[in-house]
Amino acid sequence: MIKKISLNPIKLIKYYKFINHNLIYNNKAINRYKKDNFEISVDKTDNLERLKKSISNIKNCSLKNGATNMVFSDGNPKSKIMFVGEAPGSNEDQEGLPFVGRAGILLDKMLASINLDRKSVYISNIINYRPPENRRPTEEEMNRYLPFIKRHIEIIDPKILILLGSTAMNALISSDVVISKARGKWIEKRFGQCKTSVIVTFHPAFLMRQPNQKKLAWIDLKMIRDKKAKLKI
């Protein structure tokens, strides 16, 4: 008697779409100009505008002086799920939106694998201006922008906060741990009046360089999906 193996084809399709790294990329940025008007409270709108103005008024910052645009955020400011990455790249600097280059394509696939998209999450970065040659931000630069991203998180007030990569982790959690040890674990953390569940996972740009780590990122994504369901978001 042959035993039948029951497989869930939908889950398999989602997984194989996510881990497929043999993608055809081009250097053209995704055109993701905002077309959606999310109705948010007057207070939140005002606080976000004040924060954006404070960042634009930073003095003596070489990053700001060398950038084309400030990269503030993308997505839905009403969302209870927030992603924080490292810093803008060249495509992001040109468009003024986070994750619009090749890493953004992969981030969109990661979101889709757990039934999310840019209209259902909110996205920002630790640093709001592009570092030269896409280098990692210095400790001084991270410290300069840290109060702004903490305030940003407090304003959005997410129930789930996902930190993409070691720079976001080091800035907002700890510089004493490596991402391979910190990822895939929930911690409770407060940012001002915001108390949120935080998880660290790999940055999409890292996953493009190390596609074998996608299996671990998939575990993290499933944890986010399950937490979303548990919190009824």
Backbone torsions as a table, in degrees:
resi	resn	phi	psi	omega
1	MET	NA	128.2	-178.9
2	ILE	-89.5	125.4	179.6
3	LYS	-84.1	126.3	179.6
4	LYS	-80.5	136.9	177.5
5	ILE	-99.7	122.2	-178.7
6	SER	-90.4	120.1	178.7
7	LEU	-120.9	145.3	176.6
8	ASN	-91.5	103.8	-174.6
9	PRO	-63.6	-32.2	-178.7
10	ILE	-65.8	-45.5	178.6
11	LYS	-62.9	-39.7	179.6
12	LEU	-64.2	-42.2	179.4
13	ILE	-61.1	-45.9	179.9
14	LYS	-60.5	-43.1	-177.1
15	TYR	-66.4	-47.2	-176.7
16	TYR	-69.3	-29.7	173.5
17	LYS	-64.9	-38.9	-178.1
18	PHE	-68.8	-46.2	-174.3
19	ILE	-79.9	-10.6	-179.0
20	ASN	-68.0	110.5	-179.2
21	HIS	-105.5	4.1	177.9
22	ASN	-87.2	63.0	-177.3
23	LEU	-96.4	152.4	175.0
24	ILE	-94.8	112.7	-177.6
25	TYR	-103.2	155.5	167.1
26	ASN	-133.0	172.3	-174.9
27	ASN	-88.5	1.7	-179.0
28	LYS	-81.9	130.4	179.8
29	ALA	-71.0	152.7	175.3
30	ILE	-70.3	132.7	176.4
31	ASN	-81.9	103.8	-173.5
32	ARG	-128.4	46.0	176.7
33	TYR	-67.2	140.0	-173.7
34	LYS	-67.4	127.0	178.4
35	LYS	-121.0	-5.4	-177.1
36	ASP	-102.8	132.0	175.6
37	ASN	-102.7	98.6	-179.9
38	PHE	-80.3	126.4	179.9
39	GLU	-79.3	109.0	179.1
40	ILE	-122.7	165.6	-175.9
41	SER	-64.8	154.9	178.2
42	VAL	-60.3	-40.3	-179.7
43	ASP	-62.2	-45.2	-179.3
44	LYS	-66.2	-42.7	177.7
45	THR	-58.8	-46.0	-179.6
46	ASP	-63.5	-43.4	-179.5
47	ASN	-64.8	-39.7	178.4
48	LEU	-66.8	-40.0	178.5
49	GLU	-66.5	-39.3	177.6
50	ARG	-63.9	-41.8	179.0
51	LEU	-63.8	-45.1	-179.8
52	LYS	-61.2	-40.3	178.6
53	LYS	-66.1	-39.4	179.0
54	SER	-62.0	-41.0	179.2
55	ILE	-66.5	-42.1	-179.5
56	SER	-66.9	-20.3	-179.1
57	ASN	-93.1	5.2	177.6
58	ILE	-58.2	135.6	-179.1
59	LYS	-105.0	153.0	173.2
60	ASN	54.6	43.3	178.1
61	CYS	-113.1	115.9	-178.3
62	SER	-66.3	-31.2	177.7
63	LEU	-63.1	-48.4	179.5
64	LYS	-61.7	-43.9	-177.0
65	ASN	-65.5	-28.4	-178.1
66	GLY	-96.7	-1.0	-175.6
67	ALA	-94.2	157.5	175.1
68	THR	-84.0	-44.9	-177.8
69	ASN	-138.9	152.6	165.5
70	MET	-74.5	138.5	174.7
71	VAL	-109.3	104.6	-171.9
72	PHE	-95.2	-57.3	-176.4
73	SER	-169.7	172.3	171.4
74	ASP	-149.6	161.0	176.4
75	GLY	99.2	-159.6	-172.3
76	ASN	-100.9	111.5	-179.7
77	PRO	-68.2	-9.0	175.7
78	LYS	-87.6	-10.0	-174.6
79	SER	-65.2	150.0	174.4
80	LYS	-99.1	11.9	177.3
81	ILE	-124.9	119.3	-176.7
82	MET	-123.0	134.9	175.9
83	PHE	-109.6	136.8	176.5
84	VAL	-127.5	123.0	178.4
85	GLY	-103.4	-153.9	-173.6
86	GLU	-94.0	-73.0	-175.6
87	ALA	-160.8	161.4	179.2
88	PRO	-67.4	151.4	169.2
89	GLY	-103.4	-165.3	-175.2
90	SER	-66.5	-42.3	178.9
91	ASN	-65.2	-41.3	179.0
92	GLU	-64.6	-39.4	178.9
93	ASP	-62.5	-37.3	-179.7
94	GLN	-72.3	-40.8	-175.2
95	GLU	-91.6	-20.1	-178.1
96	GLY	76.3	22.0	179.7
97	LEU	-132.8	145.9	-180.0
98	PRO	-78.6	148.1	172.7
99	PHE	55.6	60.8	176.2
100	VAL	-116.7	-0.3	176.7
101	GLY	-93.8	-151.7	-177.8
102	ARG	-63.2	-38.7	177.4
103	ALA	-63.3	-31.3	178.2
104	GLY	-67.6	-34.6	176.4
105	ILE	-61.7	-45.1	179.6
106	LEU	-68.2	-39.2	177.2
107	LEU	-59.2	-41.5	177.6
108	ASP	-60.4	-39.4	177.6
109	LYS	-66.5	-38.9	177.8
110	MET	-62.6	-44.4	178.4
111	LEU	-62.4	-46.0	-177.5
112	ALA	-62.5	-30.8	-177.9
113	SER	-65.8	-19.5	176.8
114	ILE	-121.0	29.6	173.8
115	ASN	61.2	40.5	174.2
116	LEU	-122.8	164.2	172.8
117	ASP	-153.1	-176.2	-175.4
118	ARG	-68.6	-18.2	177.7
119	LYS	-82.9	-11.3	-176.9
120	SER	-113.0	1.3	177.6
121	VAL	-133.5	173.7	177.8
122	TYR	-127.6	137.6	-171.7
123	ILE	-130.6	134.3	174.1
124	SER	-147.5	-171.3	179.9
125	ASN	-136.1	161.7	173.5
126	ILE	-62.4	-44.9	-178.0
127	ILE	-108.2	138.9	-176.0
128	ASN	-98.0	-6.2	179.0
129	TYR	-127.9	147.7	-175.1
130	ARG	-70.1	125.9	170.8
131	PRO	-70.6	144.5	179.7
132	PRO	-55.2	136.9	178.1
133	GLU	59.4	21.9	179.7
134	ASN	59.0	28.4	179.8
135	ARG	-70.3	164.5	176.6
136	ARG	-68.0	138.3	177.3
137	PRO	-61.4	144.5	176.9
138	THR	-75.4	165.1	177.8
139	GLU	-61.0	-39.1	178.4
140	GLU	-62.4	-41.5	179.3
141	GLU	-66.7	-41.3	178.7
142	MET	-63.7	-41.7	179.1
143	ASN	-64.9	-33.4	179.6
144	ARG	-66.1	-39.5	-175.1
145	TYR	-95.4	-8.8	-177.4
146	LEU	-57.0	-45.0	179.1
147	PRO	-59.6	-31.3	-178.1
148	PHE	-72.8	-42.6	179.8
149	ILE	-71.1	-33.3	176.1
150	LYS	-64.3	-41.5	177.0
151	ARG	-66.6	-37.2	178.4
152	HIS	-59.8	-46.0	178.6
153	ILE	-62.2	-43.1	-179.2
154	GLU	-61.5	-40.2	-179.7
155	ILE	-66.7	-45.9	-179.4
156	ILE	-68.5	-35.3	176.6
157	ASP	57.0	56.2	-179.1
158	PRO	-74.9	153.0	171.4
159	LYS	-86.0	-25.2	177.7
160	ILE	-127.6	127.0	178.8
161	LEU	-120.6	120.6	-179.5
162	ILE	-108.8	122.1	179.2
163	LEU	-99.1	120.4	-176.3
164	LEU	-97.3	102.3	174.2
165	GLY	97.8	169.9	-172.9
166	SER	-72.0	-30.4	-179.7
167	THR	-64.7	-47.2	177.7
168	ALA	-63.0	-40.6	178.8
169	MET	-63.3	-48.2	-178.6
170	ASN	-62.6	-38.1	-177.6
171	ALA	-72.3	-40.1	-170.5
172	LEU	-105.7	-15.8	-178.8
173	ILE	-118.4	-67.1	-176.1
174	SER	-167.6	144.5	174.8
175	SER	-98.0	4.5	-176.0
176	ASP	-96.8	-0.1	-179.2
177	VAL	-124.7	156.3	175.8
178	VAL	-97.7	152.6	-172.7
179	ILE	-64.2	-31.3	-179.9
180	SER	-63.8	-25.8	178.2
181	LYS	-91.3	-26.4	-173.8
182	ALA	-91.5	-25.1	-174.3
183	ARG	-67.3	157.1	174.6
184	GLY	72.8	22.0	179.6
185	LYS	-131.8	136.7	177.0
186	TRP	-87.8	135.8	170.9
187	ILE	-132.8	149.9	177.5
188	GLU	-96.8	129.5	-176.5
189	LYS	-142.9	149.7	-179.8
190	ARG	-113.3	135.3	173.4
191	PHE	-123.5	98.8	-173.9
192	GLY	62.3	-123.3	179.3
193	GLN	-86.6	-1.8	-178.1
194	CYS	-94.4	121.4	171.5
195	LYS	-108.8	124.4	-171.2
196	THR	-140.9	158.8	173.9
197	SER	-92.1	122.6	-173.7
198	VAL	-112.2	138.0	173.0
199	ILE	-135.7	143.8	178.9
200	VAL	-105.9	137.2	172.1
201	THR	-141.4	176.6	-176.0
202	PHE	-73.5	147.1	175.2
203	HIS	-71.2	140.4	178.8
204	PRO	-54.2	-35.6	178.7
205	ALA	-63.0	-37.6	176.6
206	PHE	-65.7	-40.7	-179.3
207	LEU	-65.6	-29.1	175.8
208	MET	-69.4	-33.1	178.4
209	ARG	-81.5	-30.2	-177.7
210	GLN	-127.4	71.4	-175.0
211	PRO	-62.3	-19.8	178.1
212	ASN	-67.4	-16.9	178.9
213	GLN	-84.1	-3.2	180.0
214	LYS	-62.7	-28.0	179.3
215	LYS	-64.7	-33.7	176.8
216	LEU	-75.6	-38.3	177.2
217	ALA	-63.2	-34.2	178.2
218	TRP	-64.2	-38.0	175.5
219	ILE	-61.4	-44.3	178.8
220	ASP	-61.7	-42.5	-179.5
221	LEU	-62.9	-39.4	177.9
222	LYS	-66.9	-33.6	175.5
223	MET	-65.2	-39.6	176.8
224	ILE	-64.7	-43.8	177.7
225	ARG	-59.1	-43.8	-178.7
226	ASP	-69.6	-37.7	177.4
227	LYS	-65.3	-40.1	177.1
228	LYS	-58.2	-44.5	179.8
229	ALA	-66.8	-41.1	-179.3
230	LYS	-63.0	-39.8	-179.2
231	LEU	-84.7	-2.9	178.9
232	LYS	57.5	47.5	178.1
233	ILE	-87.2	NA	NA
